[in-house]
Amino acid sequence: MQDDPGSDGFWLYDLLVETTIGDRTAVCRHVEGESFRVEGELLIFDEGQKVSMYALAGLLPLLPAKQRDTSPHDWISTDSEIACPDPHCGGRFRITRGEKRWFSHAETTGLPNARDTPYWQKPKAQE
């Protein structure tokens, strides 16, 4: 069962990362409202959505932490806006947690003795 603490798996939040503009002018290429989603290890951009690779480099280390359950008193749980790494830029990125998604360890690991068919190669369940 997926909620069993002894089971082979873990939960990750889906994330929505949206560009916002703070109280200063955005000097980097930030367009308010552009966004992307994070589902497991995937960054998903809808058509026409863009983000600066320099800003993305600053965001990437925070995304896996934001996907996981954390204490309600941990700053990663309470803080949702991340500033552009350029100290002169007013661009910000709002990270919102969405639904939780279940991942099996055996479907996501590279450890040879623990591998199963990767989750993206498994047939989709009938809904």
Backbone as ProteinMPNN parsed JSONL, in Angstrom:
{"seq_chain_A": "MQDDPGSDGFWLYDLLVETTIGDRTAVCRHVEGESFRVEGELLIFDEGQKVSMYALAGLLPLLPAKQRDTSPHDWISTDSEIACPDPHCGGRFRITRGEKRWFSHAETTGLPNARDTPYWQKPKAQE", "coords_chain_A": {"N_chain_A": [[0.842, -1.186, 0.0], [0.442, 2.288, -0.664], [0.618, 4.184, 1.424], [1.859, 2.877, 3.458], [4.464, 2.833, 5.768], [6.544, 0.99, 5.506], [6.649, 0.415, 2.866], [7.826, 0.326, -0.556], [8.474, 3.114, -1.5], [7.804, 6.674, -2.083], [6.517, 9.99, -1.521], [6.102, 12.878, -3.552], [5.611, 16.356, -3.942], [3.859, 17.89, -6.637], [4.907, 20.771, -8.385], [4.306, 24.239, -9.072], [5.896, 26.757, -10.746], [6.034, 30.114, -10.937], [6.654, 33.162, -12.637], [7.102, 36.265, -11.112], [7.018, 39.804, -10.5], [8.859, 41.745, -8.359], [9.176, 44.503, -6.066], [10.972, 45.986, -7.421], [12.417, 46.922, -10.61], [12.543, 44.463, -13.162], [15.504, 43.461, -14.407], [16.546, 41.407, -15.792], [15.475, 38.968, -18.238], [12.444, 38.552, -17.492], [9.1, 37.658, -17.48], [6.131, 38.532, -16.183], [3.931, 36.086, -14.946], [4.698, 33.982, -16.631], [5.429, 30.486, -16.581], [6.323, 27.208, -15.263], [5.959, 23.675, -14.702], [6.716, 21.198, -12.197], [7.011, 17.828, -12.083], [7.689, 15.087, -10.4], [10.808, 14.218, -11.523], [10.691, 15.825, -13.702], [10.744, 18.834, -15.614], [8.267, 20.814, -16.846], [7.268, 22.654, -19.504], [4.781, 24.661, -20.783], [3.645, 25.45, -24.105], [5.377, 28.201, -25.429], [6.183, 29.219, -22.988], [8.834, 30.495, -21.019], [12.023, 30.583, -19.329], [14.789, 32.167, -17.864], [18.024, 30.756, -18.206], [19.928, 31.311, -16.299], [18.487, 32.186, -14.087], [17.064, 29.818, -13.693], [19.157, 28.136, -12.966], [19.642, 29.072, -10.405], [17.258, 28.375, -9.167], [17.002, 25.568, -9.382], [18.416, 23.981, -7.3], [16.663, 24.266, -5.149], [14.21, 23.132, -5.786], [13.941, 20.191, -5.479], [13.902, 20.047, -2.654], [11.617, 21.516, -2.053], [9.713, 19.826, -3.086], [9.425, 17.802, -1.242], [8.014, 16.496, 1.848], [8.168, 18.626, 4.593], [8.964, 20.041, 7.799], [6.396, 22.075, 9.225], [7.488, 24.373, 10.243], [9.851, 24.795, 8.994], [11.796, 26.794, 6.81], [11.598, 26.179, 4.112], [9.069, 25.23, 3.885], [7.494, 27.448, 4.474], [8.339, 29.733, 3.026], [7.724, 31.01, -0.146], [8.519, 32.507, -2.309], [11.206, 33.12, -4.457], [14.059, 34.985, -5.097], [15.395, 36.387, -8.121], [18.66, 35.411, -9.125], [20.315, 37.538, -9.86], [21.515, 40.319, -8.277], [20.58, 42.882, -8.827], [18.134, 42.705, -9.949], [14.554, 42.701, -10.021], [13.004, 40.512, -10.412], [11.123, 37.627, -9.472], [10.324, 34.307, -8.305], [7.578, 32.4, -7.767], [6.913, 29.57, -5.937], [4.681, 27.019, -5.814], [3.211, 24.44, -4.007], [1.56, 21.567, -5.224], [-0.607, 18.862, -5.9], [0.163, 15.67, -4.346], [2.367, 13.16, -5.499], [2.925, 9.729, -5.999], [5.866, 7.739, -5.908], [7.63, 4.857, -6.763], [10.396, 3.374, -5.262], [11.853, 1.336, -6.535], [11.241, 1.84, -9.182], [12.536, 4.175, -9.732], [15.209, 4.189, -9.029], [18.758, 3.816, -9.649], [20.186, 1.776, -8.683], [21.507, -1.369, -9.207], [20.555, -3.83, -8.009], [18.084, -3.154, -7.084], [16.379, -2.318, -9.054], [13.458, -1.815, -11.092], [11.054, -1.799, -13.765], [11.366, 1.348, -15.276], [9.363, 4.135, -14.182], [8.321, 5.778, -16.236], [8.189, 4.092, -18.37], [6.289, 2.251, -17.851], [3.046, 0.831, -18.461], [0.195, 3.003, -18.661], [-2.188, 3.295, -16.035], [-5.573, 2.24, -16.205], [-8.189, 4.563, -16.108]], "CA_chain_A": [[0.0, 0.0, 0.0], [1.272, 3.465, -0.83], [0.802, 4.929, 2.667], [2.558, 2.015, 4.404], [5.84, 3.307, 5.931], [7.49, -0.044, 5.103], [6.529, 0.164, 1.432], [8.929, 0.73, -1.424], [8.13, 4.307, -2.239], [7.839, 7.987, -1.44], [5.642, 11.017, -2.084], [6.658, 14.179, -3.926], [4.638, 17.339, -4.402], [3.988, 18.577, -7.911], [5.151, 22.19, -8.138], [4.101, 25.244, -10.102], [6.857, 27.848, -10.577], [5.524, 31.243, -11.711], [7.438, 34.389, -12.6], [6.451, 37.467, -10.606], [7.924, 40.947, -10.433], [8.819, 42.32, -7.014], [9.024, 45.951, -5.956], [12.009, 46.627, -8.249], [12.361, 46.586, -12.028], [13.23, 43.245, -13.6], [16.526, 43.791, -15.409], [16.736, 40.182, -16.571], [14.295, 38.656, -19.042], [11.381, 37.92, -16.708], [7.778, 38.108, -17.888], [5.17, 38.155, -15.14], [2.943, 35.087, -15.327], [5.263, 32.791, -17.273], [5.518, 29.442, -15.563], [6.556, 25.813, -15.624], [5.575, 22.726, -13.651], [7.653, 20.15, -11.837], [6.339, 16.57, -11.744], [8.793, 14.161, -10.184], [12.076, 14.776, -11.984], [10.462, 16.522, -14.963], [10.371, 20.236, -15.756], [7.304, 20.818, -17.94], [6.986, 23.994, -19.993], [3.738, 24.762, -21.798], [4.111, 26.145, -25.307], [5.611, 29.635, -25.316], [6.672, 29.595, -21.661], [10.295, 30.551, -21.001], [12.679, 31.049, -18.113], [16.223, 32.385, -18.048], [18.821, 29.633, -17.695], [20.646, 31.765, -15.101], [17.51, 32.115, -13.002], [16.795, 28.4, -13.478], [20.301, 27.585, -12.224], [19.44, 29.435, -9.008], [16.06, 27.695, -8.662], [17.094, 24.101, -9.404], [18.737, 23.31, -6.036], [15.567, 24.388, -4.19], [13.022, 22.399, -6.205], [13.766, 18.899, -4.807], [13.525, 20.251, -1.248], [10.229, 21.991, -2.028], [8.859, 18.69, -3.436], [9.328, 16.837, -0.145], [7.397, 16.913, 3.103], [9.088, 19.264, 5.531], [8.304, 20.564, 8.986], [5.684, 23.325, 8.946], [8.297, 25.487, 10.734], [11.034, 24.902, 8.141], [11.617, 27.894, 5.854], [11.224, 25.663, 2.791], [7.612, 25.086, 3.928], [6.801, 28.727, 4.628], [8.743, 30.73, 2.032], [7.327, 30.533, -1.468], [9.081, 33.331, -3.374], [12.658, 33.077, -4.59], [14.525, 36.118, -5.9], [16.323, 36.167, -9.218], [20.017, 35.451, -8.572], [20.964, 38.818, -10.145], [21.156, 41.19, -7.144], [19.988, 44.129, -9.298], [16.878, 42.377, -10.632], [13.359, 42.576, -9.193], [12.261, 39.301, -10.757], [10.958, 36.607, -8.433], [9.674, 33.075, -8.732], [6.702, 31.854, -6.73], [6.835, 28.114, -6.015], [3.476, 26.563, -5.136], [3.031, 22.992, -3.952], [0.262, 21.081, -5.709], [-0.954, 17.511, -5.46], [1.27, 14.746, -4.093], [2.491, 12.07, -6.472], [3.615, 8.566, -5.434], [6.932, 7.15, -6.719], [8.21, 3.624, -6.24], [11.859, 3.395, -5.249], [12.36, 0.396, -7.542], [11.018, 2.405, -10.508], [13.28, 5.43, -9.878], [16.603, 4.056, -8.617], [19.732, 3.246, -10.567], [20.874, 0.671, -8.014], [21.227, -2.571, -10.003], [19.801, -4.872, -7.308], [16.791, -2.632, -6.65], [15.68, -1.773, -10.218], [12.264, -2.358, -11.726], [10.812, -1.036, -14.987], [11.221, 2.771, -14.947], [7.966, 4.562, -14.129], [7.871, 6.371, -17.496], [8.028, 3.031, -19.361], [5.183, 1.382, -17.447], [1.755, 1.21, -19.081], [-0.661, 3.866, -17.841], [-3.327, 2.612, -15.437], [-6.903, 2.618, -16.717], [-8.904, 5.448, -15.178]], "C_chain_A": [[0.883, 1.244, 0.0], [1.505, 4.246, 0.456], [1.558, 4.13, 3.723], [4.006, 2.479, 4.535], [6.886, 2.274, 5.524], [7.476, -0.304, 3.609], [7.711, 0.748, 0.674], [8.558, 2.0, -2.183], [8.153, 5.574, -1.406], [6.911, 8.929, -2.183], [6.449, 12.253, -2.44], [5.504, 15.093, -4.327], [4.916, 17.712, -5.85], [4.162, 20.056, -7.572], [4.738, 23.021, -9.347], [5.06, 26.38, -9.784], [6.427, 28.969, -11.52], [6.433, 32.456, -11.551], [6.563, 35.525, -12.07], [7.483, 38.592, -10.628], [7.751, 41.571, -9.058], [8.647, 43.829, -7.057], [10.103, 46.722, -6.717], [11.853, 46.17, -9.695], [13.113, 45.284, -12.302], [14.231, 43.645, -14.68], [16.889, 42.578, -16.256], [15.45, 39.923, -17.358], [13.307, 37.838, -18.208], [10.058, 38.514, -17.162], [6.788, 37.59, -16.85], [4.155, 37.165, -15.698], [3.491, 33.884, -16.08], [5.518, 31.744, -16.194], [5.985, 28.125, -16.165], [6.148, 24.963, -14.442], [6.713, 21.756, -13.397], [6.811, 18.947, -11.406], [7.411, 15.511, -11.624], [10.09, 14.834, -10.595], [11.919, 15.664, -13.219], [10.139, 17.993, -14.784], [9.491, 20.309, -16.988], [6.948, 22.264, -18.273], [5.854, 23.907, -21.006], [4.291, 25.574, -22.96], [4.236, 27.649, -25.05], [6.145, 30.098, -23.969], [8.192, 29.499, -21.632], [10.783, 30.959, -19.624], [14.168, 31.164, -18.422], [17.009, 31.208, -17.48], [19.597, 30.039, -16.441], [19.722, 31.746, -13.886], [17.207, 30.651, -12.667], [17.923, 27.746, -12.691], [20.198, 27.913, -10.739], [18.269, 28.707, -8.373], [16.257, 26.191, -8.477], [17.451, 23.461, -8.061], [17.594, 23.33, -5.017], [14.377, 23.49, -4.524], [12.88, 21.024, -5.551], [13.381, 19.038, -3.329], [12.064, 20.672, -1.145], [9.26, 20.861, -2.36], [8.579, 17.777, -2.243], [8.57, 17.405, 1.05], [8.467, 17.488, 4.011], [8.279, 19.749, 6.723], [7.56, 21.853, 8.636], [6.464, 24.56, 9.4], [9.586, 25.68, 9.939], [10.797, 26.005, 7.114], [11.205, 27.396, 4.475], [9.715, 25.428, 2.72], [6.899, 26.431, 3.89], [7.133, 29.747, 3.556], [8.425, 30.206, 0.642], [7.904, 31.366, -2.601], [10.597, 33.344, -3.3], [13.066, 34.217, -5.51], [15.4, 35.641, -7.044], [17.742, 36.248, -8.65], [20.788, 36.734, -8.896], [20.568, 39.808, -9.055], [20.509, 42.509, -7.559], [18.596, 43.941, -9.885], [15.729, 42.23, -9.635], [12.514, 41.359, -9.518], [12.239, 38.31, -9.602], [10.244, 35.4, -9.03], [8.882, 32.525, -7.563], [6.582, 30.349, -6.954], [5.651, 27.665, -5.167], [3.422, 25.042, -5.181], [1.627, 22.636, -4.423], [-0.052, 19.732, -5.092], [0.309, 16.706, -5.174], [1.2, 13.62, -5.106], [3.353, 10.973, -5.84], [4.661, 8.035, -6.418], [7.446, 5.906, -6.011], [9.733, 3.731, -6.321], [12.425, 2.517, -6.357], [12.189, 0.926, -8.969], [11.858, 3.659, -10.767], [14.765, 5.311, -9.561], [17.483, 3.52, -9.742], [20.489, 2.084, -9.95], [20.514, -0.645, -8.69], [20.367, -3.607, -9.298], [18.422, -4.415, -6.872], [15.924, -2.167, -7.81], [14.437, -2.559, -10.597], [12.114, -1.584, -13.043], [10.646, 0.439, -14.612], [9.769, 3.223, -15.061], [7.467, 5.124, -15.456], [7.709, 5.328, -18.6], [6.897, 2.076, -19.011], [3.897, 1.811, -18.147], [0.928, 2.055, -18.1], [-1.822, 3.057, -17.307], [-4.626, 3.125, -16.057], [-7.615, 3.468, -15.686], [-10.384, 5.231, -15.275]], "O_chain_A": [[1.956, 1.244, 0.603], [2.526, 4.925, 0.563], [1.868, 4.667, 4.786], [4.723, 2.523, 3.536], [8.019, 2.649, 5.221], [8.219, -1.161, 3.128], [8.483, 1.551, 1.198], [8.349, 1.953, -3.395], [8.469, 5.565, -0.216], [6.563, 8.689, -3.339], [7.37, 12.631, -1.717], [4.545, 14.661, -4.968], [6.073, 17.836, -6.251], [3.619, 20.534, -6.576], [4.812, 22.567, -10.489], [5.044, 26.911, -8.674], [6.447, 28.809, -12.741], [6.921, 32.738, -10.456], [5.434, 35.72, -12.52], [8.681, 38.343, -10.759], [6.635, 41.887, -8.643], [8.038, 44.365, -7.983], [10.149, 47.951, -6.669], [11.225, 45.146, -9.964], [14.182, 45.04, -11.741], [13.84, 44.116, -15.748], [17.479, 42.723, -17.326], [14.447, 40.606, -17.147], [13.33, 36.607, -18.217], [9.91, 39.735, -17.223], [6.629, 36.384, -16.662], [3.593, 37.369, -16.774], [2.816, 32.858, -16.162], [5.789, 32.078, -15.04], [6.038, 27.948, -17.382], [6.007, 25.456, -13.322], [7.558, 21.521, -14.26], [6.004, 19.04, -10.482], [7.982, 15.08, -12.627], [10.435, 15.896, -10.078], [12.906, 16.197, -13.726], [9.355, 18.361, -13.909], [9.917, 19.91, -18.072], [6.403, 22.996, -17.447], [5.951, 23.163, -21.982], [5.279, 26.293, -22.817], [3.32, 28.282, -24.524], [6.523, 31.261, -23.826], [8.771, 28.546, -22.153], [10.062, 31.593, -18.853], [14.726, 30.348, -19.155], [16.696, 30.718, -16.395], [19.894, 29.188, -15.603], [20.123, 31.341, -12.795], [17.107, 30.288, -11.495], [17.672, 26.893, -11.84], [20.621, 27.117, -9.9], [18.28, 28.446, -7.169], [15.738, 25.607, -7.525], [16.829, 22.462, -7.702], [17.562, 22.493, -4.114], [13.613, 23.126, -3.631], [11.784, 20.699, -5.096], [12.613, 18.226, -2.813], [11.353, 20.23, -0.242], [8.097, 20.921, -1.962], [7.585, 17.051, -2.246], [8.492, 18.619, 1.24], [9.539, 16.905, 4.176], [7.055, 19.852, 6.654], [8.049, 22.643, 7.828], [6.143, 25.675, 8.99], [10.33, 26.629, 10.187], [9.685, 26.129, 6.599], [10.531, 28.117, 3.739], [9.138, 25.425, 1.633], [5.81, 26.537, 3.327], [6.277, 30.56, 3.206], [8.81, 29.091, 0.289], [7.791, 30.968, -3.761], [11.19, 33.549, -2.241], [12.486, 34.394, -6.581], [16.067, 34.611, -6.942], [18.001, 37.074, -7.775], [21.815, 37.0, -8.271], [19.383, 40.112, -8.919], [19.938, 43.195, -6.711], [17.95, 44.913, -10.276], [15.912, 41.7, -8.54], [11.428, 41.189, -8.964], [13.21, 38.175, -8.857], [9.647, 35.469, -10.105], [9.434, 32.222, -6.505], [6.194, 29.907, -8.036], [5.617, 27.897, -3.958], [3.566, 24.431, -6.24], [0.647, 23.296, -4.079], [0.207, 19.495, -3.912], [1.385, 17.013, -5.687], [0.122, 13.187, -5.513], [4.38, 11.256, -5.224], [4.386, 7.897, -7.61], [7.668, 5.914, -4.8], [10.279, 4.137, -7.347], [13.37, 2.909, -7.042], [12.914, 0.507, -9.871], [11.893, 4.156, -11.892], [15.515, 6.256, -9.807], [17.005, 2.857, -10.663], [21.335, 1.472, -10.603], [19.338, -1.006, -8.743], [19.514, -4.218, -9.941], [17.655, -5.216, -6.337], [14.826, -1.662, -7.578], [14.369, -3.779, -10.448], [12.988, -0.787, -13.385], [9.861, 0.754, -13.717], [9.032, 2.754, -15.928], [6.289, 4.961, -15.776], [7.155, 5.632, -19.656], [6.578, 1.183, -19.796], [3.68, 2.996, -18.396], [0.962, 1.846, -16.888], [-2.386, 2.228, -18.022], [-4.747, 4.305, -16.388], [-7.637, 3.12, -14.506], [-11.152, 5.885, -14.569]]}, "name": "protein", "num_of_chains": 1, "seq": "MQDDPGSDGFWLYDLLVETTIGDRTAVCRHVEGESFRVEGELLIFDEGQKVSMYALAGLLPLLPAKQRDTSPHDWISTDSEIACPDPHCGGRFRITRGEKRWFSHAETTGLPNARDTPYWQKPKAQE"}
